[in-house]
Amino acid sequence: MGRKKGIMFQGTSSDVGKTILCTALCRILKQDGYHVAPFKAQNMTLNSYVTIQGDEIGIAQALQAEAAGVMPAVEMNPILLKPKADMEAQVVVLGKPLKDMTAKGYRRDYLPKARQIVKECLEKLQTEYEVLVAEGAGSAAEVNLRDGDIVNMAVAEMADLPVVLVADIDRGGVFASIVGTLDLLTPEERNRVVGLVINKFRGDPDLFRSGIDFLEERTGKPVLGVIPYLEHGIAEEDSASISRHRAQAGALEIAVIQLPRIANFGDVHPLDHLPDMTLRYVRNGEPIGYPAAVIVPDTTNPLGDLAYLKEKGYQAELEKLVAEGVPVMGIGAGCYLLGNKLTGSDGLTGMEGMNLLDLNTTITADPSARRLTGKITAAGGKQWEEQVGTEVQGYYLQSGNLEFGSGIEVLLELEGKPVLFGSSERPVLGTQLHQLFYNREVLLAWVNDLRRYHGLAPLEAQDLPYHNQEQSFDQLAAEVRKHLNMPLLYQLMGLSPSDS
């Protein structure tokens, strides 16, 4: 019996572009008539997604599933690690939080169980789908972690998939990274690698011809493609993408505080391309300055990041800005930091908040997640009255129980939940609904309130950039298809035109 149909992309390091290439291939396979599923055994990310079943997985696998034209499912990312501190992460198994573990504790106490779960999910996907597009993590040659691998070569072996090694030429050292990675693999692992992809190439590919010849002669592996540096417009999951963000000049500046454990930072992406608007990340003690508004994003470590805000002097800055009428919004657990008190899940540890919202929060020992879709049933505040009856969707990640004080006004309700609330005295808002700004009417209401305050004409719906995700997937697939040796890749995947 030959190898199963599919492919696995592994990298010479993190952030080489495996995720986007997997997304592109999922769409290419869908276009070519295949029933395809993405897979990543274990994903460490601060950007998550909630399926319609209420299961939490990495955002990348959800996007890959959408590119493949299938519903995101927990089997596509059975283990999700959400870092909370340098040596600790929340472990989410099959979409549900298990517990917080250190790296050593996870490897010692849970790895055998995790490996079995990964194996069962692989078997289920390979039974239900024609083709599997799997993604590794970090480097394919993490020699110190080889005995506990459940995400790279171990997955390729379990699923019996060929491996394509991806390298990022933009960061430099591409030849050494490829040759060195292959050299560190075992002979069996090296034999499983069937080809190489050079990613994020800038310049004239003809000038790289000698580089391709060198790699193919030195490694004995074909170079399947040289992919240009792509501006793809698809959300990224790695917080490394924040460091590459460059603010564009605009009349209104929105400051986003880059918390040490920032999570679900995709919540603010719709603000990044609005007319007259600049999105600026405030990093590691930089002053907030005098923006039109400030956003405190989600975090996986509310107590730790509250301490960070106080230590870096951001509490005093925010108090001053709010007193001068600058709006502040807390998203997800970010709103907990703006309250009066934040208490740990043990009920004992705690910290005084920034006292900008009249609420107390207790971190829950049993976080919950669910997708919400429906019409706004109630609204408070003049700028929100028109939102009643508006169709809104997003996902509700509740990691803390909120106790509202008399100074809180509920502004928007959905399915009986207060999805947007604010101070009755200060320009401070909070929400636990992720992707709130992906709802165009809500985005318009918030942005136009800022614009009126600063003497700018309000925007209309047609003024908002229209992001068609399906079109983005198709454009990405078309560009990647041009630069990949698709006939050879299909042959290596065990596919032929007659299969589709």
ZANU-944103 format. One line per 3 residues: number of its first residue (from 1); their letters; for each residue x, y, z of C-alpha. Coordinates in pm, 1 decimal. Each point is the difference from the previous one (the first is absolute). Layout:
// ZANU-944103
NUM) A) X,Y,Z | ...
This chain:
// ZANU-944103
1) MGR) 0.0,0.0,0.0 | 143.7,341.0,-100.7 | 1.3,325.2,183.8
4) KKG) -327.0,170.6,79.9 | -100.6,286.6,-225.3 | 115.2,334.6,126.7
7) IMF) 302.4,203.8,91.6 | 161.4,152.4,306.9 | 175.7,335.7,4.6
10) QGT) 277.9,26.4,255.6 | 237.5,292.2,45.0 | 362.0,75.1,65.4
13) SSD) -124.0,229.5,278.9 | -310.3,177.8,125.4 | -167.9,268.1,-212.0
16) VGK) 132.9,-125.8,-335.3 | -350.4,12.2,-150.1 | -124.0,-357.6,44.5
19) TIL) -344.5,117.2,106.6 | -63.0,213.5,-307.9 | 132.9,-268.5,-235.7
22) CTA) -230.7,-257.2,160.4 | -289.6,243.1,-37.5 | 82.7,54.3,-366.2
25) LCR) 29.1,-374.2,-66.8 | -333.0,-67.7,171.3 | -165.6,245.3,-238.7
28) ILK) 187.3,-138.3,-304.2 | -112.3,-353.5,85.2 | -357.8,119.1,48.6
31) QDG) 11.4,175.1,-337.1 | 125.0,-322.5,-156.5 | -290.1,-198.8,139.5
34) YHV) 145.0,-167.8,307.5 | -164.7,-41.4,341.3 | 286.2,125.0,215.5
37) APF) 61.5,59.7,370.1 | 277.1,194.5,176.0 | 176.1,-132.4,307.4
40) KAQ) 238.4,126.5,265.1 | 44.2,-234.7,292.5 | 113.4,255.4,253.7
43) NMT) -19.2,372.6,-47.6 | 150.5,257.0,232.4 | -175.5,326.0,-71.7
46) LNS) -170.2,293.5,167.0 | -252.4,31.0,-282.8 | -282.9,-250.1,22.1
49) YVT) -331.6,-75.7,-167.5 | -322.8,-146.4,136.1 | -181.5,-255.9,-214.7
52) IQG) -378.7,-18.8,-23.1 | 20.0,-286.8,251.1 | 167.3,237.0,249.2
55) DEI) 344.8,-157.6,-32.7 | 312.0,214.1,2.0 | 268.2,-59.4,-263.3
58) GIA) 279.9,202.6,-156.9 | -116.9,271.7,-238.1 | 234.5,-131.3,-271.3
61) QAL) -169.9,-337.8,-24.0 | -341.0,168.5,-8.2 | 110.9,217.2,-293.0
64) QAE) 154.7,-299.9,-175.1 | -328.5,-187.0,38.5 | -188.7,295.2,-146.6
67) AAG) 247.8,11.6,-288.1 | -70.2,-371.2,-54.1 | -374.1,67.7,0.7
70) VMP) -69.1,-212.1,309.0 | -117.8,77.7,351.2 | 276.2,54.0,258.2
73) AVE) 7.9,-295.6,240.9 | 186.4,-73.3,319.5 | 174.5,-302.3,-156.7
76) MNP) 191.2,242.5,-225.5 | 185.6,137.9,303.0 | -46.4,-240.8,293.5
79) ILL) 258.1,160.8,231.7 | 7.4,377.9,46.3 | 256.9,162.2,229.8
82) KPK) -70.8,357.9,108.1 | 305.8,150.7,173.6 | -75.8,173.4,329.1
85) ADM) 353.9,50.4,130.4 | 352.1,-74.5,-120.5 | -15.6,-361.4,120.6
88) EAQ) -374.3,-60.4,25.9 | -290.1,-38.8,-240.8 | -367.4,-82.1,8.6
91) VVV) -40.4,-342.7,-161.2 | -314.9,-30.6,-213.2 | -78.1,-358.7,-101.1
94) LGK) -261.3,-80.8,-262.3 | -131.1,353.9,26.9 | -39.2,13.4,379.0
97) PLK) 238.6,147.9,259.5 | 172.2,-277.4,196.2 | 222.4,193.2,239.0
100) DMT) 304.1,224.1,19.9 | 328.7,-189.1,-26.1 | 368.7,73.9,-11.2
103) AKG) 195.4,-127.6,-298.9 | 167.8,-264.3,218.0 | -327.3,-104.2,161.0
106) YRR) -172.9,-31.0,-336.4 | 276.1,-217.2,-145.2 | 22.5,-211.0,315.4
109) DYL) -366.8,-46.8,83.9 | -205.9,43.2,-314.5 | 204.4,-71.1,-311.2
112) PKA) -88.6,-371.7,-33.8 | -371.4,84.1,20.0 | 45.5,288.3,-244.5
115) RQI) 174.7,-229.4,-246.9 | -291.6,-243.8,7.9 | -250.4,282.5,-55.4
118) VKE) 201.7,124.9,-298.2 | 6.3,-350.4,-147.1 | -376.9,-43.4,36.8
121) CLE) -71.7,339.2,-158.7 | 228.4,-78.2,-292.6 | -175.5,-330.2,-58.8
124) KLQ) -341.0,168.0,7.8 | 99.4,271.0,-248.1 | 167.3,-245.9,-235.7
127) TEY) -315.3,-209.9,3.5 | -235.0,292.5,-68.3 | 207.9,199.0,-251.2
130) EVL) 177.9,-81.7,-325.9 | 309.6,208.1,68.3 | 173.9,129.9,310.4
133) VAE) 211.3,317.1,7.7 | 198.0,-10.5,323.6 | 210.9,273.7,154.1
136) GAG) 294.6,-41.1,233.9 | 120.6,242.4,265.1 | 327.6,177.3,56.2
139) SAA) 291.2,-185.1,-154.2 | -8.2,-352.1,-139.4 | 331.8,-61.8,179.5
142) EVN) -67.9,85.7,365.2 | 245.7,-265.1,116.4 | -49.8,75.3,370.4
145) LRD) -375.0,-61.7,-37.1 | 12.9,-299.9,-232.9 | -93.4,-256.7,264.6
148) GDI) -319.6,191.9,76.4 | -92.2,103.9,-353.7 | -370.1,-10.9,-80.9
151) VNM) -12.8,273.0,-262.5 | 273.9,-47.1,-261.4 | 152.9,-327.9,-120.2
154) AVA) -204.6,-202.0,248.6 | -315.8,120.3,-175.7 | 143.7,-69.6,-343.8
157) EMA) 74.6,-354.3,113.1 | -340.4,-54.1,164.4 | -183.3,126.8,-309.0
160) DLP) 257.8,-145.2,-241.3 | 34.6,332.3,-182.4 | 285.7,133.5,-212.1
163) VVL) 160.1,319.2,131.0 | 88.5,323.7,-176.7 | 260.1,211.8,179.0
166) VAD) -69.6,376.2,-10.5 | 268.5,266.2,50.2 | -28.9,378.2,25.5
169) IDR) 255.0,169.9,-224.7 | -102.6,347.9,116.8 | 167.6,-49.1,338.0
172) GGV) 328.2,-115.5,-160.2 | 205.3,-315.9,38.3 | -235.5,-207.8,-212.4
175) FAS) 264.8,-244.7,-124.7 | 140.7,-71.1,343.5 | -346.7,-34.6,150.5
178) IVG) -108.0,-259.4,-257.0 | 323.4,-200.8,-6.5 | 34.6,17.8,377.9
181) TLD) -358.9,-105.8,64.4 | 29.0,-301.1,-230.0 | 333.1,-95.1,155.7
184) LLT) -156.5,-8.0,347.2 | -281.9,-233.6,-103.9 | 33.5,-375.4,36.7
187) PEE) 48.0,-194.1,-327.4 | -363.7,-113.7,16.1 | -124.4,354.9,54.6
190) RNR) 222.2,132.1,-279.8 | -140.6,-257.7,-238.4 | -351.4,120.1,80.3
193) VVG) 86.7,350.9,-121.8 | -96.1,2.1,-367.8 | 66.4,360.2,-94.0
196) LVI) 92.2,355.2,97.5 | -183.2,332.9,-24.4 | 175.3,335.7,17.9
199) NKF) -243.3,253.2,142.4 | -20.5,381.6,27.2 | 231.0,64.0,-295.8
202) RGD) 63.1,358.4,-110.6 | 166.2,83.1,-329.1 | 66.9,-169.4,-331.6
205) PDL) -47.2,-379.3,24.8 | 231.3,-50.7,-299.3 | 286.1,118.9,218.4
208) FRS) -78.5,-280.6,244.3 | 35.1,-277.2,-258.1 | 350.1,-90.6,118.3
211) GID) -134.8,-17.6,355.8 | -262.1,-252.8,-106.7 | 266.0,-204.5,-179.1
214) FLE) 216.0,0.5,312.6 | -282.5,-109.8,227.8 | -116.3,-279.1,-228.7
217) ERT) 354.8,-130.0,-49.7 | 96.0,29.3,366.6 | -320.4,-144.6,149.8
220) GKP) -127.5,-228.6,-273.5 | -344.5,159.0,46.1 | -187.9,190.6,-270.6
223) VLG) -81.5,367.1,58.4 | -376.5,-2.7,-52.6 | -35.3,374.7,-12.3
226) VIP) 136.8,344.2,75.9 | -291.6,196.8,145.4 | 18.9,381.0,-7.8
229) YLE) -62.1,212.9,305.6 | -378.5,22.2,-4.5 | -231.2,266.6,140.8
232) HGI) -286.2,-242.5,47.1 | -248.4,188.7,220.3 | -76.7,-310.4,206.6
235) AEE) 14.5,21.5,379.7 | 316.5,-138.1,156.7 | 9.0,-191.9,326.3
238) DSA) 355.9,65.0,115.2 | 59.1,306.3,218.0 | 325.4,42.3,-195.2
241) SIS) -219.7,159.0,-267.6 | -64.4,292.8,236.9 | 369.0,91.5,-4.3
244) RHR) -19.5,26.5,-380.8 | -299.1,235.5,17.1 | 77.1,347.6,-126.9
247) AQA) -244.2,277.7,81.9 | -131.1,201.7,-295.1 | -56.0,372.3,33.0
250) GAL) -360.2,97.2,75.8 | -198.4,280.7,156.9 | -109.9,-221.1,291.6
253) EIA) 242.2,-221.4,190.2 | -115.1,-306.2,194.0 | 255.0,-120.9,255.2
256) VIQ) -1.4,-373.2,79.5 | 197.5,-93.2,309.9 | 211.6,-304.0,-84.5
259) LPR) -35.6,-198.9,320.5 | 265.8,-264.8,73.3 | -265.5,-272.1,-34.5
262) IAN) -213.4,168.4,-264.5 | -258.9,-237.4,-143.4 | -247.0,8.1,-287.7
265) FGD) 161.7,314.8,-138.8 | -192.1,-60.4,-322.4 | -289.5,177.9,173.3
268) VHP) 151.2,334.8,-103.6 | 86.3,-87.8,-361.8 | -314.2,164.1,-147.3
271) LDH) 125.3,334.6,136.6 | 325.3,-24.8,-192.8 | -135.3,93.4,-343.4
274) LPD) -260.6,263.1,79.5 | 14.4,342.3,-167.6 | 189.5,263.7,200.2
277) MTL) 102.4,-253.4,265.9 | 334.0,-120.9,135.5 | 36.7,-310.5,216.2
280) RYV) 308.8,20.2,222.8 | 123.6,-268.6,240.4 | 145.1,139.6,323.3
283) RNG) 290.1,-225.4,94.4 | 193.6,-63.3,321.8 | -28.1,325.6,187.5
286) EPI) -34.5,234.9,-298.8 | -226.5,295.0,81.6 | -358.6,-24.9,-115.4
289) GYP) 7.6,362.4,-110.1 | -324.2,175.3,-93.9 | -193.3,-230.1,-233.7
292) AAV) -365.8,29.4,-95.4 | -69.8,-322.7,192.2 | 180.9,-277.5,186.9
295) IVP) -69.2,-373.0,-15.3 | 105.2,-241.2,273.1 | -12.0,-336.9,-179.1
298) DTT) -67.5,-351.5,123.5 | 256.6,-181.0,213.2 | 58.1,-354.9,120.2
301) NPL) 148.5,130.7,326.4 | -222.0,278.7,136.5 | 169.3,28.9,339.8
304) GDL) 348.0,-0.2,-151.0 | -88.3,256.3,-265.2 | -179.1,221.6,252.1
307) AYL) 324.2,5.5,199.0 | 185.8,87.2,-323.2 | -229.3,298.2,-68.0
310) KEK) 56.7,131.1,349.5 | 376.2,-59.5,-6.5 | 45.6,179.7,-332.6
313) GYQ) -207.3,299.7,108.1 | -286.2,-65.1,-239.1 | -262.9,27.5,272.8
316) AEL) 89.0,364.4,61.0 | 5.0,70.2,-374.7 | -340.5,-160.4,-51.7
319) EKL) -151.1,185.7,295.1 | 122.5,329.6,-144.9 | -123.3,-78.8,-351.1
322) VAE) -344.8,-105.5,123.3 | -26.2,316.8,209.6 | 67.5,197.3,-318.5
325) GVP) -275.9,-185.5,-186.2 | 206.8,-255.0,-196.3 | -202.1,-323.8,-39.2
328) VMG) 150.3,-326.1,127.3 | -132.0,-345.9,-89.1 | 90.8,-331.0,161.4
331) IGA) -54.2,-310.3,-215.3 | -34.3,-349.4,145.9 | 202.6,-27.3,317.5
334) GCY) 132.0,347.9,-75.4 | -318.8,143.1,148.2 | 75.3,-177.7,330.2
337) LLG) 310.7,216.6,41.6 | -209.3,317.5,-20.9 | -224.8,-98.9,291.3
340) NKL) 16.7,54.7,374.6 | 136.2,-336.5,107.6 | 132.7,-312.9,-165.7
343) TGS) -1.5,-321.9,200.6 | 172.9,-325.6,-88.8 | -188.7,-325.5,-48.0
346) DGL) 109.8,-111.0,348.7 | -207.3,282.6,146.8 | 300.2,112.6,204.0
349) TGM) 255.7,161.4,-228.1 | -104.4,329.3,-148.4 | 89.3,353.9,-91.1
352) EGM) -165.0,337.3,-14.8 | -86.6,88.5,-356.5 | 26.6,334.4,-172.7
355) NLL) -342.3,114.7,126.3 | -113.0,125.2,-339.3 | -300.5,-236.9,-19.8
358) DLN) -230.1,-73.2,292.6 | 38.2,-376.5,-8.1 | 167.9,-274.5,198.1
361) TTI) 128.5,-312.5,-172.9 | 80.1,-344.4,135.1 | 204.3,-218.9,-233.0
364) TAD) -195.0,-319.2,-56.4 | 158.0,-339.8,49.8 | -222.2,-134.3,-278.2
367) PSA) 14.9,237.2,-301.6 | -274.4,-33.0,-258.5 | -20.1,74.3,-370.1
370) RRL) -288.2,27.9,-243.5 | -87.1,167.0,-327.3 | -273.8,260.2,15.0
373) TGK) -211.8,101.2,-296.7 | -319.7,197.0,15.1 | -162.0,341.4,6.4
376) ITA) 75.3,266.3,255.9 | -296.5,-3.6,237.5 | 76.6,303.1,214.9
379) AGG) 221.7,304.6,-13.7 | 88.6,289.4,224.1 | 168.9,327.6,-85.2
382) KQW) -100.2,224.7,-287.0 | 259.5,-124.2,-248.7 | -108.3,-362.7,50.4
385) EEQ) -380.0,34.2,-28.9 | 5.1,-70.0,-373.3 | 170.8,-333.4,66.0
388) VGT) -319.5,-164.4,131.9 | -98.2,-265.1,-253.6 | 345.9,-5.4,-157.7
391) EVQ) 137.6,-346.3,-78.3 | 322.0,-53.3,196.9 | 230.0,-296.5,32.7
394) GYY) 323.1,-85.5,177.1 | 127.1,-237.7,261.5 | -26.2,28.9,374.1
397) LQS) 305.9,-117.4,194.8 | -89.8,39.2,364.7 | 301.8,-42.7,225.1
400) GNL) -135.9,218.4,277.7 | -328.7,54.7,183.3 | -101.8,366.3,-4.2
403) EFG) -184.7,182.0,275.1 | -132.0,334.2,-125.6 | -29.0,293.5,235.0
406) SGI) -250.8,283.9,-20.3 | 239.2,198.4,-219.5 | -27.7,-247.4,-289.6
409) EVL) -243.2,47.3,-287.0 | -71.5,-295.1,-229.6 | 16.3,132.7,-356.5
412) LEL) -60.3,-307.9,-216.2 | -159.5,-333.8,87.9 | 7.0,-318.2,-206.3
415) EGK) -173.5,-322.0,106.2 | -43.1,149.1,346.0 | 372.9,69.3,36.9
418) PVL) 143.3,352.5,39.9 | 236.6,2.4,-298.9 | 87.3,368.5,38.1
421) FGS) -9.1,200.0,321.0 | 145.5,325.7,121.2 | 42.8,248.5,277.2
424) SER) -293.1,233.0,55.5 | 245.9,277.5,92.0 | 315.1,-55.3,-209.2
427) PVL) 75.8,-83.0,-366.6 | 98.3,-357.8,88.9 | -144.9,-312.2,-166.7
430) GTQ) 40.6,-373.4,45.4 | -97.8,-309.4,-194.8 | 50.7,-375.3,27.5
433) LHQ) -121.2,-57.8,-356.9 | 295.2,-65.4,-227.1 | -14.8,121.7,-361.5
436) LFY) -245.2,273.8,101.9 | 157.4,239.1,-250.0 | -52.4,-251.5,-281.3
439) NRE) -366.2,105.9,16.2 | -13.5,299.6,-232.7 | -288.9,181.5,168.3
442) VLL) 163.2,-19.9,343.1 | 334.4,105.7,-145.3 | -164.0,299.7,-167.7
445) AWV) -176.2,107.9,320.1 | 323.6,-6.0,201.7 | 218.6,162.5,-266.2
448) NDL) -251.3,271.4,-86.9 | -28.9,97.5,364.8 | 376.5,65.8,-7.7
451) RRY) -21.4,183.2,-330.1 | -276.4,235.0,114.8 | 195.7,81.9,317.8
454) HGL) 300.5,96.7,-214.8 | -201.6,200.7,-250.4 | 9.2,-255.2,-282.5
457) APL) -296.9,-95.8,-213.5 | -147.9,-338.6,89.2 | 71.7,-297.9,-224.6
460) EAQ) -264.3,-188.7,-193.3 | -5.2,-375.7,-45.8 | 140.1,36.6,-352.5
463) DLP) 302.8,184.0,141.3 | 115.3,-308.4,189.5 | 249.3,-222.9,-178.5
466) YHN) -179.2,-315.0,-104.9 | 194.9,-308.7,91.5 | -115.8,-303.6,-191.5
469) QEQ) 172.7,-294.2,163.7 | -98.2,-239.2,-276.8 | 160.6,232.1,-250.6
472) SFD) 312.3,22.1,217.0 | 24.3,-379.5,9.0 | -35.4,-18.6,-377.5
475) QLA) 260.8,270.7,-58.5 | 243.2,-170.7,237.7 | -55.1,-336.7,-168.4
478) AEV) 52.3,148.2,-347.4 | 327.4,162.5,99.8 | 138.5,-307.1,176.4
481) RKH) -114.3,-230.5,-279.8 | 205.2,206.3,-248.5 | 318.9,-59.6,195.5
484) LNM) -39.0,-364.6,104.1 | 75.9,-302.4,-214.8 | -356.0,-124.9,35.5
487) PLL) 30.1,-311.9,-219.7 | 296.5,-125.1,202.2 | -160.3,99.7,330.9
490) YQL) -318.4,-189.2,-91.1 | 206.4,-303.5,-93.4 | 182.1,13.1,332.6
493) MGL) -334.8,28.4,181.1 | -125.5,-315.3,-167.5 | -255.1,191.4,-208.2
496) SPS) -77.5,-3.3,-366.6 | -259.0,182.0,-212.5 | -220.1,-310.2,2.5
499) DS) -34.4,19.9,379.4 | -196.3,326.9,3.5
